[in-house]
Amino acid sequence: MGYLVAASLSEALDALNKGNAAVIAGGTDWFPAMGTRPLTGDLIDITRVPGLRGITRDDNGWRIGGATTWTDVIRADLPPAFDGLKSAAREVGSVQIQNAGTLAGNLCNASPAADGVPPLLTLGAVVELASAYGTRRMPLSTFLKGPRQTARMPGEVLTALLIPDLPATAQGAFLKLGARQYLVISIAMVAAVVTLEQGCISQAALAVGSCSATAQRLPALEADLIGRSAADVLAAGATLITPAHLAPLSPIADVRGSAAYRMEAAATLCARALALTLKDTSHG
């Protein structure tokens, strides 16, 4: 077994194409996933590849490099639309995990309970994948195929997440339900990004995690929110959320909760996340 700290993306891709090798950044998901199995093949560390760590903005929107850590997100100067992503970042393990773990690693691990996925879905994130043959991009919802399954092909590295520009008034939120407050796998979680114009909702995105094989957007709920006043949504609370709105979800029953409980929790969290996005601007 070899360990390569790649000095460039091309070096990482060359090493990846040579055979039995795995890409790691923080390794906070990869190593636990190995369990007691012996480590075989080579590890390619991409944390020192120039340009892969950090958050930048250009005319097309935001770029989050593949080696960007959760702590980087927490500390970044980002608009209110990213508040849900920042809140999710604070929920990822301990501070030590946040310092080492990366957004890209969280996505490639593809856990149904991955904290980063719902807020990134509401932000319209696009995944950038690089290989020796070039670069391709796809929506995050397409990249995630199922539990521990992604569209990343052998020889590819997730180099960035691309976030399109959102209106300056867009507000994000994230809520997570677990058996305790910290260091817990969620029973259900919800992210929301809402834009108001003259007191009414002009754009809405909601995504639910831990209630299906991959986190899911709720397009019917999003459509029903358009044009509604913030005051009406706040007054309606959880009664606003119908079973039809939650149709994309397919929760399982496990030691953390029943399927019915997860559905009820998802509805309540959706209402609360909406309230967080609206409470400071409901009189705007």
C-alpha positions in Angstrom: 0.0 0.0 0.0 1.3 3.4 -1.0 0.3 6.9 0.1 0.7 9.8 -2.4 0.2 13.4 -1.5 -0.5 14.7 -5.0 1.1 18.0 -5.9 -1.2 18.6 -8.9 -4.5 17.3 -10.3 -2.7 15.7 -13.2 -0.5 13.8 -10.8 -3.5 12.6 -8.9 -5.3 11.5 -12.0 -2.3 9.7 -13.4 -1.9 7.8 -10.1 -5.6 7.0 -10.0 -5.4 5.5 -13.5 -2.6 3.1 -12.6 -4.7 0.6 -10.9 -6.1 -0.1 -7.4 -6.1 3.3 -5.8 -8.6 5.5 -3.9 -8.9 9.3 -3.6 -9.1 10.8 -0.1 -9.1 14.3 1.3 -10.0 14.3 5.0 -10.6 10.6 5.0 -13.3 11.0 7.7 -15.8 8.9 5.7 -13.4 6.7 3.8 -11.5 5.2 6.8 -14.6 4.4 8.9 -16.2 2.8 5.9 -13.3 0.4 5.6 -14.1 -1.0 9.1 -11.9 -3.9 9.9 -11.0 -4.8 6.3 -7.3 -4.6 5.5 -6.2 -1.6 3.6 -5.2 -2.6 0.0 -4.1 -0.5 -3.0 -2.8 3.1 -2.9 -4.3 6.2 -1.3 -4.1 9.5 -3.2 -4.3 12.5 -1.0 -5.6 15.6 -2.9 -5.6 18.1 0.0 -2.5 19.9 -1.4 -3.6 20.1 -5.0 -3.5 23.8 -6.0 -7.0 25.2 -6.6 -8.9 22.4 -5.0 -9.5 24.1 -1.7 -11.5 27.2 -1.1 -14.6 29.1 -2.2 -14.6 31.6 -5.0 -17.1 33.6 -7.0 -17.2 34.7 -10.6 -19.9 36.0 -13.0 -21.6 32.6 -13.1 -21.9 32.0 -9.4 -19.9 30.2 -6.7 -17.2 27.5 -6.9 -16.5 25.2 -3.9 -13.3 23.3 -4.5 -13.2 19.5 -3.9 -10.8 19.7 -1.0 -12.8 22.5 0.8 -13.5 21.5 4.4 -16.6 22.1 6.5 -14.7 24.6 8.6 -13.9 26.5 5.4 -17.6 26.8 4.7 -18.4 27.9 8.3 -15.8 30.6 8.1 -16.5 31.8 4.6 -18.2 35.1 3.9 -21.3 33.9 2.0 -24.7 35.4 1.3 -27.8 34.4 3.3 -28.8 31.8 0.8 -25.9 29.7 2.1 -27.1 29.9 5.7 -28.5 26.4 5.5 -25.2 25.0 4.2 -23.4 26.7 7.0 -25.8 25.3 9.6 -25.4 21.8 8.1 -21.6 22.2 8.3 -21.8 22.9 12.0 -23.7 19.6 12.4 -21.1 17.4 10.7 -19.4 15.4 13.5 -17.1 17.2 15.9 -15.0 20.3 15.3 -12.1 18.0 14.5 -14.1 16.3 11.8 -15.2 19.6 10.4 -11.6 20.7 10.2 -10.6 17.6 8.1 -13.7 16.4 6.4 -14.7 17.8 3.0 -17.9 18.5 1.2 -16.8 16.4 -1.8 -16.0 13.5 0.4 -19.4 13.7 2.0 -21.0 13.6 -1.4 -18.9 10.7 -2.7 -19.7 8.7 0.4 -23.3 9.1 -0.6 -25.0 8.3 2.7 -28.7 8.9 2.8 -28.1 10.8 6.0 -25.3 13.1 4.6 -25.8 16.5 6.2 -24.4 18.4 3.2 -26.8 17.0 0.6 -30.1 18.7 1.3 -28.7 22.3 1.5 -26.6 21.7 -1.6 -29.7 20.5 -3.5 -31.6 23.6 -2.5 -28.7 25.7 -3.8 -28.9 24.0 -7.2 -25.4 22.5 -6.9 -23.7 21.1 -9.9 -20.9 18.5 -9.5 -17.7 18.8 -11.5 -15.7 15.6 -12.2 -12.3 15.5 -13.8 -10.5 12.6 -15.3 -7.6 12.0 -17.7 -10.1 12.4 -20.5 -11.5 15.8 -19.5 -14.1 17.3 -17.3 -17.8 16.8 -17.1 -20.6 18.3 -15.0 -24.0 17.1 -13.7 -26.6 18.2 -11.2 -26.0 16.9 -7.7 -29.4 15.1 -7.9 -28.1 13.1 -10.9 -24.7 12.4 -9.3 -26.3 10.7 -6.3 -27.6 7.2 -7.4 -28.4 5.6 -4.1 -26.9 4.6 -0.7 -23.1 4.6 -1.2 -23.6 4.9 -5.0 -22.7 7.8 -7.2 -22.2 8.5 -10.9 -18.4 9.0 -10.3 -16.6 6.7 -12.7 -13.3 5.0 -12.1 -10.5 7.4 -12.7 -12.5 10.5 -11.8 -12.0 13.1 -9.0 -14.8 15.4 -7.8 -13.0 18.7 -8.3 -15.7 21.2 -7.4 -19.3 22.1 -6.6 -20.7 24.9 -8.7 -23.5 27.0 -7.2 -25.5 29.4 -9.5 -26.1 32.9 -8.3 -29.2 33.3 -6.3 -31.1 36.6 -5.6 -29.5 38.7 -2.9 -32.7 38.4 -0.9 -32.6 34.5 -0.9 -32.5 33.1 2.6 -31.4 29.5 3.5 -32.1 27.3 6.5 -31.3 23.8 7.7 -32.8 21.7 10.5 -31.9 18.2 11.7 -33.7 15.9 14.0 -31.7 13.3 16.0 -31.8 11.4 19.2 -29.5 14.0 20.7 -28.1 17.4 19.7 -24.6 16.6 18.6 -22.7 13.8 17.0 -25.7 11.9 15.7 -27.1 10.4 12.5 -30.3 12.2 11.7 -33.8 10.8 11.8 -34.8 13.4 9.3 -33.4 16.7 8.1 -34.7 19.6 5.9 -33.0 22.4 4.0 -34.8 25.4 2.5 -33.9 28.4 0.3 -36.6 31.0 -0.1 -36.7 34.3 -2.0 -39.3 37.0 -1.2 -40.4 39.8 -3.4 -42.8 42.4 -1.8 -43.7 40.0 1.0 -44.5 37.1 -1.3 -42.5 34.0 -2.2 -41.0 34.2 -5.7 -38.6 31.3 -5.5 -38.6 28.2 -3.1 -36.4 25.1 -2.8 -36.9 22.4 -0.2 -35.0 19.2 0.2 -35.4 16.4 2.8 -32.7 13.9 3.9 -32.7 10.7 5.8 -36.2 9.9 4.5 -35.3 8.1 1.2 -32.4 6.4 -0.5 -31.0 9.8 -1.5 -32.1 13.3 -0.3 -35.1 14.6 -2.3 -36.4 17.9 -3.4 -40.1 18.6 -3.0 -41.2 20.1 -6.3 -45.0 20.1 -5.5 -44.5 22.0 -2.3 -42.1 24.4 -4.0 -44.7 25.1 -6.7 -47.5 25.6 -4.1 -45.4 28.1 -2.2 -44.9 30.5 -5.2 -47.0 33.6 -4.8 -48.0 33.0 -1.2 -47.4 35.7 1.3 -44.8 35.1 4.0 -47.5 35.9 6.6 -49.8 33.2 5.3 -47.1 30.6 5.3 -46.0 31.5 8.8 -49.6 31.3 10.0 -50.3 27.9 8.3 -47.3 26.2 9.9 -47.2 22.5 9.5 -50.8 22.4 8.2 -49.4 23.7 4.9 -47.6 20.5 4.2 -49.7 17.7 2.7 -49.0 14.1 2.0 -48.8 14.9 -1.7 -46.0 17.4 -1.0 -44.0 14.6 0.6 -44.6 12.0 -2.2 -40.9 11.9 -3.3 -40.0 10.5 0.1 -39.8 6.8 1.0 -38.5 6.5 4.6 -37.5 3.3 6.2 -38.0 2.1 9.7 -34.9 1.5 11.8 -33.7 1.8 15.4 -33.9 5.6 15.1 -37.6 5.8 14.1 -40.5 4.4 12.2 -41.3 5.3 8.6 -44.5 7.1 9.8 -42.6 9.1 12.4 -40.0 10.2 9.8 -42.8 11.4 7.5 -44.4 13.4 10.3 -41.0 14.7 11.3 -40.2 15.8 7.7 -43.5 17.8 7.5 -42.8 19.5 10.8 -39.2 20.3 9.8 -40.3 21.7 6.5 -42.6 24.1 8.2 -40.0 25.1 10.7 -37.3 25.6 8.0 -39.7 27.8 6.0 -40.3 29.8 9.1 -36.6 30.3 9.6 -36.3 31.7 6.1 -39.2 34.0 6.5 -39.2 35.2 10.0 -36.7 38.1 9.5 -38.3 39.2 6.2 -42.0 38.6 6.6 -42.7 42.3 6.8 -40.5 43.1 3.7 
